């Protein structure tokens, strides 16, 4: 599949960063973060709602939501849903047909959507409009599943295994993931492409930190640059990763630039999740408050670090 000029440019820049190093300062001079766009439902598309009630979350609905967000075919709008009174049968997924008013149509509900049931649902949702080949879809699923294994190794602090698994996941799944996002865009979907490749950004970030633990500074820098590029500079924690790499390599100026970029993105999150949520349930409001408070806390901590670095640079000049 041929990528658009914007996606091709993103891949080209990412490939360049992965193949060679550039200074962190130069990176922030030559790249800028795009403006965030508001999210709204596309009516002429399948709407997939994953229940996020406490019972379904206990049954693993967050993993189901993440998987569908990453792998669902073009024309599918994946979002969080509320309780549908099927407690004990989670994760529960609602599917609304094409072109129907999401406020009035009765939805089709699927129970226990995880494991083989989840893979079957993905196959069912991928039809003639997927615009990516079946072999690419299989590679995408394989890459995503490897990233889950890698994350488990990372959380267990088995960093060597995590790095190896993340390398495989990225190598196998990167191109199919970008092709899927391009297919989604070509259908005019408002699917948030940054969320759609979150698993790829997470893979780069975790691989970066695993490499730092293994004292592989060059590899960590490569992964941190890739995380910022694939997130279109809008993922705050990717900038924090890059700041951590700079600190490990005694690059105070680079750390300063990365920290400023992270603070800017955490400020954006604060603003985004401070907005009123009319019509949203208590779970959605609580989650928004949690994200906002977390962003505020980290931004404040980074602010202290920023002041210290500015003093250090001033004293050394």
C-alpha positions in Angstrom: 0.0 0.0 0.0 1.3 3.4 -0.9 1.5 5.9 2.0 0.5 9.5 1.8 3.1 12.2 1.7 2.6 13.0 5.4 2.8 9.4 6.5 5.8 8.8 4.2 7.5 11.8 5.7 6.9 10.5 9.2 8.3 7.1 8.3 11.3 8.7 6.6 12.1 10.9 9.6 11.7 8.0 11.9 14.0 5.8 9.8 16.6 8.5 9.7 16.5 8.9 13.5 16.7 5.1 14.0 19.7 4.9 11.6 21.7 7.8 13.0 21.9 10.2 15.8 21.2 13.9 15.9 21.6 16.3 18.8 18.5 16.7 21.0 18.7 20.4 20.7 18.7 20.2 16.9 15.7 17.8 17.1 13.6 20.3 19.0 14.6 23.1 16.7 13.6 21.3 13.6 10.4 19.6 14.8 7.2 21.0 16.2 4.1 19.4 17.7 0.9 19.6 15.7 -2.2 21.2 17.3 -4.6 18.7 18.9 -7.9 18.3 17.3 -11.2 17.6 19.0 -12.7 14.1 18.9 -16.2 13.4 17.7 -18.2 10.4 16.5 -18.2 9.6 12.8 -21.8 8.5 12.0 -21.1 6.6 8.8 -18.9 4.0 10.5 -19.2 1.1 12.8 -19.1 2.3 16.4 -17.5 -0.1 18.8 -18.0 0.7 22.5 -16.0 -1.3 25.1 -17.6 -1.3 28.5 -15.4 0.3 31.2 -17.6 -0.3 34.2 -15.7 -1.7 37.3 -16.9 -5.2 36.7 -15.7 -5.3 33.1 -12.5 -3.6 34.0 -11.9 -6.5 36.4 -12.5 -8.8 33.5 -9.8 -7.2 31.4 -11.8 -4.6 29.4 -8.9 -2.2 29.3 -6.8 -4.7 27.4 -9.7 -5.3 25.0 -10.1 -1.5 24.5 -6.3 -1.1 23.8 -6.3 -4.0 21.4 -9.3 -2.8 19.4 -7.9 0.7 19.3 -4.7 -0.6 17.9 -6.0 -3.3 15.5 -9.6 -2.5 14.5 -10.2 -2.1 10.7 -10.7 1.2 9.0 -14.3 2.5 9.3 -14.5 1.4 13.0 -14.8 4.0 15.7 -13.5 2.5 18.9 -14.5 4.2 22.2 -15.1 3.6 25.9 -18.6 2.6 26.8 -20.7 2.4 30.0 -22.4 -0.5 31.7 -24.9 -2.5 29.7 -26.1 -4.7 32.5 -24.2 -7.8 31.5 -22.0 -7.9 34.6 -20.1 -11.2 34.9 -19.8 -11.6 31.2 -17.1 -9.1 30.5 -15.3 -7.7 28.7 -18.6 -6.6 26.9 -18.4 -4.9 23.5 -21.2 -3.1 21.8 -21.3 -2.8 18.0 -23.5 -0.4 16.1 -24.2 -0.8 12.4 -22.9 1.6 9.7 -24.8 4.8 9.2 -27.1 4.5 12.2 -27.7 7.1 14.9 -25.7 6.0 17.9 -28.2 7.5 20.3 -31.2 5.5 19.0 -30.2 2.2 17.4 -30.1 -1.0 19.4 -26.6 -2.3 19.6 -25.3 -5.8 19.2 -23.6 -6.9 22.4 -20.7 -9.4 22.5 -19.7 -11.1 25.8 -16.3 -12.2 27.1 -14.4 -10.4 24.2 -10.8 -11.4 24.9 -8.4 -14.0 23.6 -9.7 -16.0 20.7 -13.1 -14.3 20.9 -11.4 -10.9 20.4 -9.3 -12.1 17.5 -12.5 -13.5 15.9 -14.2 -10.1 16.3 -11.2 -8.4 14.7 -11.5 -10.8 11.7 -15.3 -10.1 11.5 -14.8 -6.4 11.5 -12.2 -6.5 8.8 -14.0 -6.6 5.5 -13.5 -5.3 2.0 -12.8 -1.8 3.3 -9.7 -2.7 5.4 -7.3 -1.6 2.6 -4.5 -3.6 4.1 -3.7 -7.2 3.1 -4.4 -10.2 5.3 -0.7 -10.9 5.6 -0.1 -7.3 6.8 -3.0 -7.7 9.3 -1.4 -11.0 10.6 1.9 -9.2 11.0 0.2 -6.4 12.8 -1.5 -8.8 15.3 1.8 -10.7 15.8 3.7 -7.4 16.5 1.1 -6.3 18.9 1.0 -9.6 20.8 4.8 -9.5 21.0 4.6 -6.0 22.5 2.3 -7.4 25.2 4.9 -10.1 26.0 7.7 -7.5 26.0 5.7 -5.3 28.4 5.3 -8.3 30.9 9.1 -8.8 30.7 9.7 -5.1 31.2 7.5 -4.9 34.2 9.2 -8.0 35.7 12.5 -6.1 35.2 13.8 -8.7 32.8 15.2 -5.9 30.7 17.3 -8.0 28.3 14.3 -10.1 27.3 12.1 -7.0 27.1 14.5 -5.3 24.6 14.7 -8.4 22.4 10.9 -8.8 22.3 10.3 -5.1 21.7 12.8 -5.2 18.8 10.8 -8.0 17.3 7.5 -6.4 17.9 8.6 -3.1 16.3 10.3 -4.8 13.4 7.2 -6.9 12.6 4.4 -4.5 13.4 5.7 -1.0 12.6 5.0 -0.9 8.8 1.5 -2.6 9.1 0.6 -0.3 11.9 1.4 2.8 9.8 -0.4 1.3 6.8 -3.5 0.7 8.9 -3.5 4.3 10.1 -3.1 5.5 6.5 -6.1 3.3 5.6 -8.1 4.8 8.4 -7.3 8.3 7.3 -8.1 7.5 3.6 -11.7 6.7 4.6 -12.1 10.0 6.3 -12.3 8.5 9.7 -11.6 10.8 12.7 -9.9 7.9 14.4 -7.2 9.4 16.6 -4.0 8.1 14.8 -1.9 8.8 17.9 -4.0 6.5 20.0 -4.1 4.0 17.2 -0.3 3.6 17.3 0.0 4.0 21.1 1.2 0.5 21.4 4.1 1.3 19.1 5.0 4.5 21.0 4.7 2.5 24.3 7.1 -0.1 22.8 9.7 2.5 22.0 9.4 4.2 25.4 9.7 1.0 27.4 12.5 -0.3 25.2 14.3 3.0 25.8 14.0 2.7 29.6 15.0 -1.0 29.5 18.1 0.0 27.5 18.9 2.7 30.0 18.8 0.1 32.7 21.2 -2.0 30.6 23.5 1.1 30.1 22.9 1.1 26.4 22.7 4.8 26.0 22.9 4.9 22.2 20.1 2.4 21.8 18.0 4.3 24.4 18.5 7.5 22.5 17.4 5.9 19.3 14.2 4.6 20.9 13.4 7.9 22.6 13.7 9.8 19.3 11.5 7.2 17.6 8.8 7.5 20.4 8.6 11.3 20.0 8.4 11.1 16.2 5.7 8.3 16.1 3.7 10.2 18.7 4.0 13.4 16.5 5.7 15.1 19.4 2.4 15.0 21.4 3.2 12.3 24.0 4.6 13.9 27.1 6.2 10.8 28.5 8.2 10.3 25.2 9.8 13.6 25.9 10.5 12.6 29.5 12.2 9.5 28.1 14.5 11.6 26.0 15.2 13.8 29.0 16.2 10.7 30.9 18.6 9.6 28.2 20.1 13.1 28.1 20.6 13.0 31.9 22.3 9.6 31.6 24.7 11.0 29.0 25.3 14.3 30.9 23.7 16.3 28.1 22.1 19.1 30.2 21.1 21.3 27.3 19.4 18.3 25.6 17.6 17.4 28.9 16.5 21.0 29.2 14.9 21.0 25.7 13.2 17.6 26.3 11.9 18.7 29.7 10.4 21.9 28.2 8.7 19.8 25.5 7.3 17.4 28.1 6.0 20.3 30.3 4.2 21.8 27.2 2.4 18.5 26.5 1.5 17.9 30.2 0.1 21.5 30.2 -2.0 20.5 27.1 -3.3 17.5 28.9 -4.3 19.7 31.9 -6.3 22.0 29.6 -7.9 19.1 27.7 -9.1 17.2 30.8 -10.2 20.4 32.7 -13.1 20.9 30.3 -16.6 20.1 31.4 -17.9 16.7 30.4 -21.7 17.1 30.1 -23.6 13.8 29.7 -20.6 11.7 30.7 -20.9 9.2 33.5 -19.1 9.3 36.8 -16.4 6.8 35.7 -15.5 9.1 32.7 -15.4 12.2 34.9 -13.3 10.4 37.5 -10.9 9.2 34.8 -10.6 12.7 33.4 -9.9 14.1 36.9 -7.2 11.5 37.4 -5.4 12.3 34.1 -5.5 16.0 34.9 -4.2 15.6 38.4 -1.4 13.2 37.2 -0.4 15.7 34.5 -0.4 18.5 37.0 1.8 16.6 39.5 4.4 15.5 36.9 4.4 19.0 35.3 5.2 20.5 38.7 8.0 18.0 39.3 9.5 18.7 35.9 9.3 22.4 36.6 11.5 22.0 39.6 14.0 20.1 37.6 13.9 22.7 34.8 14.8 25.5 37.2 17.7 23.5 38.5 19.0 22.9 35.0 18.7 26.5 34.0 20.8 27.5 37.1 23.4 24.9 36.2 23.7 26.1 32.6 23.9 29.7 33.7 26.6 28.9 36.3 28.7 27.0 33.7 28.4 29.7 31.0 
